[in-house]
Amino acid sequence: MKRFRESPIAKTLDMMGGVFGDFYRSLSLEDRKFVKEQIAHFHSDVQKILIRQYQSFDKPFNANTYLRKMSDKLNALLPEKIIPYFDAGENELRELAEENSQRCKRFEINSLNSSDTRNVTGNNSVNGNVALYDLNAEFVNGFGINPPEISKSVTLTGALKRMQDKYWWLRKLRKVIARKREAVLIQLGQVNSRRGKYCSDYTVEYRLTQKDLQRKMLENLVIINEKNESFSLAELSDKNVSNPVNRKNELMTRMAGYEKIAKELKHKSLFVTITCPSRFHNTYAKSGDRNPKWDGSTPYDAQQYLNDLWALVRAELNRKEIKVYGFRIAEPQHDGTPHWHMLIFVQQEQAEQFKAIIEHYALRDDGDEAGALENRCDFKDIDYSRGSATGYIAKYVSKNVNGANLDSDIDGGNAIEASHRVEAWASCWGIRQFQQIGAGSVTVWRELRRLKELSGESESFAKIYSAADKGAWAEFVTLMGGVFCKRDEQLIRPLYKEKVSTDTGVLKQTYFDEVISISLRGVKLGEKEVITRIHEWRIENHGTRAA
């Protein structure tokens, strides 16, 4: 395998008696060369972990066997091209994104100038583009990135433009390096109750740095409309659900609204927890030792498992005509493996059947393993005499948003620190922490709340607007058609329209695929449209903004 730049540790391995101590000096020259060969291409932080673990073995043979197997696993996880960028910061990633986008552009230039494809025109141009796509896709794959797939929404030309775009590369590189790095650290035992709870310290520090850079970027950018009214993006971020406080308040408002409906309709309130099979868990909680059943799955894989399980449950619920509503929270266990907490409301007579369906699908995968029946799914009936359903789940919401108003996290640690680690975990693996289950269009709710006033509309429209405006989720859902109303049958629907250039009057097209651009513009009731997004905005850098 081609070696990349060696770190100071690898370059000076033969002088590392201070790190290895007497154990290292007792190694044979052959063993020393073997160690260097196995770890030289890894980042210095990875090397340090491997060295510590190497020292824990009593015999060189056992240590070398471990090192060879672990190196093979890490090499399988890390594409060669991203090994040098294990600890890359934002500036280095931007340089790499620029370099890679230019490389893909050169592929096209070279293909046009080559004698083999110089005469590719007319009907043969498609074949030429396919060959160019394959060349670009192979290069993209070398970085562990999936090339854009040709589909109804992604054209061949659009796919090529994506791979030639530095911002497309930057987004992909951020994601793949963060996830590959975290997967390596999980493999090395750095994510568990004894090391880094929920995610590695590396990922937490990276996320905090990333958020700081994002904040500075938002403060430096302003958004300006056609009336020359302007706001910094940071101001807007603070006012919407990007702000953790606002996000938490909205979630609690909607949960309380659902609970109010459930009480009025005398529906059953359940708190449900679903956990992944043992093969998704990399370490034991108490000891921090490796779980021998772990199959190498990442938190992303575990989340996909839970998504698939819920899809099966929903399909069965539909077949049985069992309707539920509520919220789902995805949060990490100590080793980063996600599990779900759900606050579910269901008709009283269907509650036991709902539980049976959940249990059936939760135990389909390795359901006979030890502890599966006790731990795979858990149900708690909410007793209103002991508190509200919303209050019961509030601590889980706080832990997963900002840790506010908690003395400690669920596991007894510092609540604020835990919330930072949970947020870093969710960002790294692309896990959606909160998901509404059931009726009530959040899009319509938020669009109506954007309106400063409503006049000249029907009484039903006005009542729904009033409910949203005053934050009455229960009333809003009821007026929209009820808690079991299908999305396409709700009274008010989101309004999407083609984007039109205010300068030319021409329909705008998407950048990559050059298809007509559609965006959310407001809401509609029947044929009646209400535009909530009345302005056209442009973004300018604060340093270059016109006076």
C-alpha positions in Angstrom: 0.0 0.0 0.0 1.2 3.5 -0.8 2.4 5.3 2.3 1.5 8.9 3.0 3.4 11.5 5.0 4.9 10.0 8.1 4.2 11.7 11.4 7.0 12.6 13.8 6.2 9.5 15.8 6.6 7.2 12.8 9.8 9.0 11.6 11.5 8.6 15.0 10.1 5.2 16.0 13.5 3.7 16.7 14.2 6.5 19.2 11.0 6.0 21.2 12.3 4.2 24.2 10.7 7.0 26.3 7.3 6.1 25.0 7.6 2.3 25.0 10.0 2.1 27.9 11.7 -1.2 28.7 9.1 -3.1 26.8 10.0 -1.3 23.5 13.7 -1.7 24.1 13.1 -5.4 24.6 11.7 -5.8 21.1 13.7 -7.3 18.4 14.8 -5.3 15.4 12.3 -7.2 13.3 9.5 -6.4 15.6 10.4 -2.7 15.6 10.4 -2.7 11.8 7.0 -4.4 11.8 5.5 -1.9 14.2 6.8 1.0 12.0 5.4 -0.6 8.9 2.0 -1.1 10.5 1.4 2.4 11.9 3.7 4.8 9.9 0.9 6.1 7.6 -1.7 6.8 10.4 -2.1 10.1 12.1 0.0 10.7 15.2 -3.0 10.5 17.6 -4.0 7.1 16.1 -0.4 6.0 16.5 -0.3 7.0 20.2 -3.5 5.0 20.9 -2.1 1.9 19.0 1.2 2.2 20.9 -0.6 2.3 24.3 -2.6 -0.7 23.3 0.4 -2.5 22.0 2.1 -2.1 25.3 -0.7 -3.8 27.1 0.2 -7.3 25.8 2.6 -9.5 27.7 4.2 -11.1 24.6 5.5 -9.5 21.4 3.7 -12.2 19.3 0.3 -11.3 20.9 1.1 -7.6 20.5 2.0 -8.0 16.8 -1.0 -10.1 16.1 -3.2 -7.4 17.6 -1.5 -4.6 15.8 -1.7 -6.4 12.4 -5.4 -7.1 12.8 -6.2 -3.6 14.1 -4.2 -2.0 11.3 -6.1 -4.1 8.7 -9.4 -2.9 10.2 -8.3 0.8 10.2 -7.0 0.5 6.6 -10.4 -0.9 5.6 -12.2 2.0 7.3 -9.9 4.8 5.9 -9.6 5.5 2.2 -5.9 6.1 1.4 -6.6 9.6 0.0 -8.1 10.9 3.3 -5.6 9.4 5.7 -3.4 12.6 5.5 -6.5 14.7 6.3 -7.5 12.9 9.5 -7.2 16.1 11.6 -7.8 18.6 8.7 -9.3 21.9 9.7 -11.7 24.1 7.8 -9.0 25.9 5.8 -7.3 22.7 4.8 -10.6 21.1 3.7 -11.4 24.2 1.6 -8.0 23.9 -0.1 -8.6 20.2 -0.8 -12.1 20.9 -2.1 -10.8 23.5 -4.5 -8.0 21.2 -5.6 -10.4 18.2 -6.2 -13.0 20.3 -8.1 -10.2 21.6 -10.4 -9.0 18.1 -10.9 -12.5 17.1 -12.1 -12.6 20.1 -14.4 -9.3 19.0 -15.9 -10.8 15.6 -16.6 -13.3 17.3 -18.9 -10.7 19.5 -20.5 -8.4 16.5 -21.1 -11.2 14.4 -22.5 -12.2 17.1 -25.0 -8.6 17.5 -26.1 -7.7 13.8 -26.4 -7.6 12.2 -29.8 -10.0 9.5 -28.6 -12.9 11.8 -27.8 -12.1 14.8 -30.0 -14.8 13.7 -32.4 -17.4 12.9 -29.8 -20.4 15.0 -31.0 -24.1 14.6 -31.7 -25.5 11.2 -30.5 -22.1 10.1 -29.3 -21.8 13.0 -26.9 -23.9 11.2 -24.3 -21.5 8.3 -24.4 -18.6 10.7 -24.0 -20.3 12.2 -20.9 -21.0 8.8 -19.5 -17.3 8.0 -19.8 -16.4 11.3 -18.2 -18.9 10.6 -15.4 -17.2 7.2 -14.8 -13.8 8.9 -14.6 -15.0 11.5 -12.2 -16.9 8.9 -10.1 -13.8 6.8 -9.7 -11.9 9.8 -8.5 -14.7 10.7 -6.0 -14.9 7.2 -4.7 -11.2 7.3 -3.9 -12.0 9.7 -1.1 -14.8 7.4 0.3 -17.5 9.7 -1.2 -20.4 8.3 -3.2 -20.7 10.1 -6.5 -24.1 11.7 -7.3 -26.5 9.1 -8.7 -28.3 9.9 -12.0 -32.0 10.0 -11.3 -35.2 11.9 -12.2 -33.9 14.9 -10.2 -30.2 14.6 -11.0 -29.2 14.8 -14.6 -25.9 13.5 -16.1 -24.8 17.1 -16.7 -25.8 18.0 -13.2 -23.9 15.2 -11.7 -20.7 16.3 -13.6 -21.2 19.9 -12.4 -21.5 18.7 -8.8 -18.2 16.9 -9.0 -16.6 20.0 -10.5 -18.0 22.3 -7.7 -15.8 23.2 -4.8 -18.7 23.7 -2.4 -20.1 20.2 -3.2 -16.7 18.8 -2.5 -16.4 20.7 0.8 -19.7 19.4 2.1 -18.9 15.9 1.2 -15.3 16.1 2.6 -16.6 17.5 5.9 -19.0 14.6 6.3 -16.8 11.7 5.1 -13.7 12.8 7.2 -15.8 13.4 10.3 -17.5 10.0 10.1 -14.4 8.0 9.0 -12.4 9.6 11.8 -15.1 8.8 14.4 -15.4 5.2 13.1 -11.7 4.8 13.6 -11.9 6.1 17.1 -14.8 3.8 17.9 -12.8 0.9 16.6 -9.9 2.0 18.9 -12.2 2.0 21.9 -12.3 5.8 22.4 -16.2 6.1 22.5 -17.8 4.6 25.6 -18.6 5.3 29.2 -14.9 5.1 30.2 -13.4 7.3 27.4 -15.6 9.6 25.4 -19.3 9.2 26.2 -21.6 9.4 23.1 -18.8 10.4 20.8 -15.0 10.9 20.9 -13.4 14.0 22.5 -11.9 14.6 19.0 -15.4 15.0 17.5 -16.6 17.2 20.3 -13.7 19.6 19.9 -14.1 19.6 16.1 -17.8 20.4 16.4 -17.3 23.2 18.8 -14.7 24.7 16.5 -17.0 24.2 13.5 -19.9 26.0 15.3 -17.6 28.9 16.2 -16.6 29.3 12.6 -20.2 29.0 11.5 -21.2 31.7 13.9 -18.5 34.1 12.7 -19.6 33.4 9.1 -23.2 34.2 10.0 -22.2 37.4 11.6 -20.2 38.5 8.5 -23.1 37.8 6.1 -26.1 40.0 5.7 -29.3 39.3 3.8 -30.9 42.2 1.9 -34.3 42.5 0.3 -35.5 44.7 -2.6 -36.4 47.5 -0.2 -32.8 47.5 1.0 -33.9 46.2 4.4 -31.1 44.0 5.9 -30.4 41.6 8.7 -27.3 39.6 9.6 -27.7 35.9 9.2 -26.7 35.6 12.8 -29.8 37.7 13.8 -32.1 35.5 11.8 -30.6 32.3 13.2 -31.1 33.6 16.8 -34.8 34.2 16.0 -35.7 30.8 14.4 -35.5 27.2 15.5 -31.8 27.1 14.8 -31.6 28.7 18.2 -31.6 25.8 20.8 -33.9 27.7 23.2 -36.4 28.4 20.4 -36.2 24.8 19.2 -36.8 23.4 22.7 -39.7 25.8 23.3 -41.4 24.8 20.0 -41.0 21.1 20.7 -42.4 21.4 24.2 -45.4 23.5 22.8 -46.2 20.9 20.3 -45.8 18.0 22.7 -48.1 19.8 25.3 -50.6 20.4 22.5 -50.7 16.7 21.6 -51.1 15.8 25.2 -54.1 18.2 25.5 -55.7 16.5 22.5 -55.1 13.0 24.0 -56.7 14.0 27.3 -59.7 15.5 25.5 -60.1 12.3 23.3 -59.2 10.0 26.2 -56.4 8.4 24.3 -53.7 6.3 26.0 -50.3 7.9 26.7 -47.3 5.7 26.3 -43.5 6.2 26.7 -41.8 3.7 24.4 -38.0 3.0 24.3 -36.5 0.9 21.4 -32.9 -0.3 21.5 -30.7 -1.9 18.9 -29.6 -5.6 19.0 -26.3 -6.3 20.6 -24.3 -6.4 17.3 -24.7 -2.6 17.1 -23.1 -2.0 20.5 -19.3 -1.7 20.4 -18.6 -1.8 24.2 -20.1 -2.7 27.5 -21.4 0.2 29.6 -20.0 -0.8 33.0 -16.5 -2.0 32.0 -15.9 -0.2 28.7 -14.6 -3.6 27.4 -15.2 -4.5 23.7 -18.5 -6.3 23.1 -17.5 -9.5 21.2 -20.9 -9.5 19.3 -20.2 -6.1 17.8 -20.0 -6.4 14.0 -18.4 -3.1 13.3 -21.6 -1.2 12.8 -21.5 2.6 13.2 -24.1 4.8 14.9 -25.3 5.7 11.4 -25.9 2.0 10.6 -27.8 1.6 13.9 -30.0 4.6 13.1 -30.8 3.1 9.7 -31.8 -0.1 11.5 -34.2 1.8 13.7 -35.6 3.7 10.7 -36.2 0.4 8.9 -37.8 -1.1 12.0 -40.1 1.8 12.3 -41.1 1.6 8.7 -42.1 -2.0 9.2 -44.1 -1.0 12.3 -45.9 1.8 10.5 -46.8 -0.5 7.6 -48.3 -3.0 10.1 -50.1 -0.2 11.9 -51.7 0.9 8.7 -52.8 -2.6 7.9 -54.4 -2.9 11.3 -55.8 0.6 11.0 -54.1 1.6 14.3 -53.5 5.4 14.3 -50.9 6.9 16.6 -49.4 10.4 17.1 -46.6 11.9 19.3 -42.9 12.4 19.1 -39.7 10.4 18.7 -36.3 11.4 20.2 -33.2 9.7 18.9 -30.3 9.8 21.5 -27.0 8.0 21.9 -26.2 5.4 24.5 -22.8 5.6 26.1 -21.0 4.1 23.1 -22.7 6.2 20.5 -25.3 3.6 19.5 -28.6 5.4 19.1 -31.8 4.3 20.8 -35.3 5.9 20.5 -37.6 7.3 23.1 -41.1 7.9 21.9 -44.1 9.6 23.5 -47.0 7.9 21.8 -50.7 8.6 22.0 -53.1 5.9 20.8 -56.8 4.9 21.2 -57.3 3.0 24.5 -58.6 -0.2 22.8 -55.6 -0.3 20.5 -52.8 0.2 23.0 -52.0 -3.4 23.7 -52.1 -4.3 20.0 -49.7 -1.4 19.3 -47.3 -2.7 22.0 -47.4 -6.2 20.5 -46.5 -4.9 17.0 -43.5 -2.9 18.4 -42.3 -5.9 20.3 -42.7 -8.3 17.4 -40.5 -6.2 15.0 -38.0 -5.2 17.7 -37.3 -8.9 18.4 -37.1 -10.0 14.7 -33.4 -9.5 14.6 -31.5 -11.7 17.1 -34.6 -11.8 19.3 -33.3 -14.9 21.1 -30.1 -13.3 22.4 -29.6 -12.8 26.1 -31.4 -9.8 27.4 -33.3 -9.1 24.2 -36.8 -9.6 25.7 -36.0 -7.3 28.7 -34.0 -4.6 26.9 -35.0 -4.4 23.2 -38.2 -2.5 23.8 -39.8 -1.0 26.9 -43.3 0.5 27.5 -44.4 2.7 30.3 -48.0 3.8 30.7 -48.2 7.5 31.6 -50.0 8.0 34.9 -51.4 11.6 34.9 -51.9 11.5 38.6 -48.0 11.5 38.9 -47.4 14.1 36.3 -47.9 15.1 32.7 -46.7 13.2 29.7 -44.9 16.3 28.4 -43.1 16.7 31.8 -42.0 13.0 31.6 -40.2 13.5 28.4 -39.0 17.1 29.0 -35.6 15.9 30.5 -34.9 14.0 27.3 -35.6 17.0 25.2 -33.4 19.2 27.4 -30.5 16.7 27.3 -30.7 16.6 23.5 -31.0 20.4 23.0 -29.0 22.4 25.5 -29.0 20.7 28.9 -30.8 23.7 30.4 -32.7 23.2 33.7 -31.1 19.8 34.4 -28.9 19.1 37.4 -27.3 16.3 35.5 -27.7 14.3 32.4 -29.6 11.0 32.4 -26.4 9.1 33.2 -25.4 11.5 36.1 -22.9 13.6 34.2 -22.8 17.3 33.6 -25.9 18.2 31.7 -24.4 21.1 29.6 -21.4 19.0 28.6 -23.6 16.1 27.8 -25.8 18.2 25.5 -22.6 19.4 23.6 -21.5 15.8 23.2 -25.0 14.7 22.0 -25.2 17.5 19.5 -21.7 16.7 18.2 -22.8 13.0 17.9 -25.9 13.9 15.9 -24.0 16.3 13.6 -21.3 13.8 12.9 -23.6 11.0 12.0 -26.4 13.0 10.4 -29.0 11.8 12.9 -32.3 13.6 13.2 -32.8 13.9 16.9 -36.5 14.9 16.9 -39.3 13.6 14.7 -43.0 14.3 14.9 -45.4 11.4 14.5 -48.8 12.1 13.2 -50.8 15.0 11.9 -50.2 18.7 12.2 -48.2 20.4 9.4 -45.2 22.1 11.1 -44.5 23.9 7.8 -48.0 25.5 7.7 -47.7 26.3 11.4 -44.4 28.1 11.0 -45.5 29.9 7.8 -48.6 31.2 9.5 -46.5 32.4 12.4 -44.4 34.4 10.0 -47.4 36.5 9.1 -47.7 39.8 11.0 -51.4 40.0 10.3 -54.2 38.4 8.2 -57.1 40.2 6.7 -59.9 39.5 4.3 -59.6 35.7 4.6 -62.4 33.2 5.4 -63.4 32.5 9.0 -61.8 29.0 9.0 -58.6 30.4 7.7 -58.6 33.2 10.2 -59.2 30.8 13.1 -56.3 28.5 12.1 -54.1 31.5 11.7 -55.1 32.8 15.1 -54.3 29.4 16.7 -50.8 29.3 15.2 -50.2 32.9 16.0 -50.9 32.4 19.7 -49.0 29.1 19.8 -52.0 26.9 20.5 -50.9 23.6 18.8 -53.9 21.6 20.0 -56.3 24.1 18.6 -54.3 24.4 15.4 -54.2 20.6 14.8 -57.9 20.3 15.6 -58.9 23.1 13.2 -56.7 21.7 10.4 -58.7 18.5 10.4 -57.9 16.6 13.6 -55.1 14.6 14.9 -55.7 11.7 12.5 -56.2 13.8 9.4 -54.0 12.8 6.5 -51.4 15.4 5.4 -53.0 15.9 1.9 -56.4 16.3 3.5 -55.6 19.0 6.0 -57.4 22.3 5.5 -54.4 24.5 4.8 -51.5 23.3 2.7 -48.0 24.6 2.0 -47.7 26.7 -1.2 -44.8 26.0 -3.5 -44.2 28.1 -6.6 -41.7 28.6 -9.3 -38.9 31.1 -8.6 -39.0 34.2 -10.9 -36.1 36.6 -11.4 -37.3 40.1 -10.3 -34.8 41.6 -12.8 -35.8 39.6 -16.0 -39.1 38.0 -15.1 -37.6 34.7 -16.3 -38.2 31.5 -14.3 -35.1 30.6 -12.2 -33.4 27.3 -12.7 -31.4 25.1 -10.3 -27.7 25.6 -10.4 -26.6 22.0 -11.2 -29.5 20.5 -13.2 -31.0 23.6 -14.8 -34.6 22.6 -14.0 -37.2 25.1 -12.9 -36.6 26.0 -9.3 -39.5 25.5 -6.9 -39.5 27.1 -3.4 -41.9 27.5 -0.4 -43.8 30.8 -0.9 -46.7 30.6 1.6 -49.9 28.6 2.3 -53.2 28.0 0.6 -56.7 27.0 1.5 -58.4 25.5 -1.6 -57.6 27.9 -4.4 -56.9 30.8 -2.0 -53.2 31.6 -1.7 -51.5 33.6 1.0 -47.9 34.6 0.4 -45.9 34.6 3.5 -42.5 35.1 1.9 -43.1 38.4 0.1 -39.5 39.6 -0.3 -36.6 38.6 -2.6 -33.4 38.4 -0.8 -29.7 38.4 -1.7 -26.7 37.6 0.5 -23.7 39.9 0.8 -20.5 39.7 2.8 -20.5 42.3 5.5 -17.1 43.6 4.4 -18.3 44.2 0.8 -21.8 45.4 1.6 -22.9 48.6 -0.1 -23.6 51.6 2.1 
